[in-house]
Amino acid sequence: MNEKSFVREVAERAGCEERRAETLIFAVFQELRDRLTPKEADDVAAQLPASLKMLWLSFDRPERKVRRIHEAQFLEEVARMTGLGNHHSAERAVIAVFTVLQEALGSPGGTQGEAWHVLSQLPADLKRLWLSAGGEA
């Protein structure tokens, strides 16, 4: 999957323009990446096309600590970064990005391979979001 198809798919699932989808992807990538260990974040990056890998790794620091946030704060941060007005809009955006990311990782259900490793590092409430993106919640 290349960046254009990734952005197009997120835009379609989120019901927005592609320009807006890029903002959503950036915000969700930042929050999800910071929720993972640096090694796991690098493993995800290794499976993404070059342009998405650059977006995934934007502002990352190798010495960073895992940001142990839960669903409410995760959604709040995405809403803040994207200007989404409410929890429901942020959740819809996050699920759209999670769904397409799982497909890019070769796990449409979000439970195989690298997607499983991501899932295993999430707290229960974010696991629910990740699995609902894969249709398994």
N, C-alpha and C positions, 0 to 999 in steps of 0.2 A: 504494500500500500504506500503510495507516495503522499507528499504533503497536500497536494491539491485535492486528491480524493478524500483524504482524512478530513480536511477543512469542509469540503462539500458535504460529507456524510454528517459531520457534527451540526452543520447549519441546517440540514434537512431534519435531523432528529430534534434539534432545539427550536426549530421554527423561527430561524432568524437569517439574516444576510451573512454571507461568507466573511465579511469584514468583522462583524460582531462575533462570529464563531471563532475567529483567530484570537480575540480577546478572551473568550471563554476558555479556550484550550490553554492559553498561557496561564491564566489564573488557576485552573484545575491542576495543570501540570506542576506548577510551583507548590501548591499546597500538598498534593499527593507525594511529590518527590521529597519534600521536607519531612513527611510523615514516615518515610522509609529510611533504613540505614543507608549510609553513603554507598556501601558495596551493592546493596539491592538496587538503589537508584542507578548505579552504573550498569548493572545487568539489564535493567529495563532500557536504558539509553542505547545499549549495544544492539537491541533488536529493532530500533526505530530507524527510518530513513534519515539521511544526514540533516535535512532541514528541520525535521521534528526533533532530532537528537539535540540540535542547537537550542531549540525552544525549551526542551526538557531540562537541559543543563544550565540555562540562563540563571545567573546569580547564585549558582551553587558554589559551595565552598567545601573542599575535602575534609576540613576539620570540624564541620558543623555537627551539632548534636541532633538526634532525632527529635522532632517537634511532636510531643505526645498530646495531640489535641484529639477531640472527639467530634462527632457529627455536627453538633450545633455550632461549635466554633469553626469547623472546617467550612460549613455553609456560610457562616457569617463572613469569613475572610474572602471567600469567592464572591459573595454579594458585594462586599466593600470594594474589591479590586475591579469588579466589572460594572458597578453602578446598578446592579439588579436591586429592585426595590423590596423584595420580600424573600422569605425562607423557601416558599414554593418555587419561585422562579430560579433560585439558586440550586435547589435540588434537581429541578428539571435539567438545568445546564450541566450539572455534575454527572447525572446519569447519562446524558448524551455523550459527554466526553469519555466517561468510563466505558460505555458500550463500544465506541469506536476504538479506543485504546485496547480493549480486550481483543477485538478483531485483529488489530495490528500486531498483537502479541501472539496471534495464532490460537486464541482460546475464546471463541464466541460466548461460551458459558462463564468465562472468568475463573475457571477452576483447574485448568491444566497448565503445565509448563511454567513459564515465567509469571503468568497471571496468578497461578496458585501461590507463588512466592510473595507476590504483592499482597494477596488476600491474607496470607498467614501473618503479616506484620500489622494488620489493621485491627483496631479495637472492634468489639461486637457491633456497635452502632454503624461504623463505617463499613464493616463487612456486609451489613444488610444492604447498604447503598450499592456496594460493589456487586453483590449477587443480584440485586434487582436490575442492575444494568445488563447483567447476563441472562436475565429471565429466570433465575433460580431462587429468588427470595420467596 
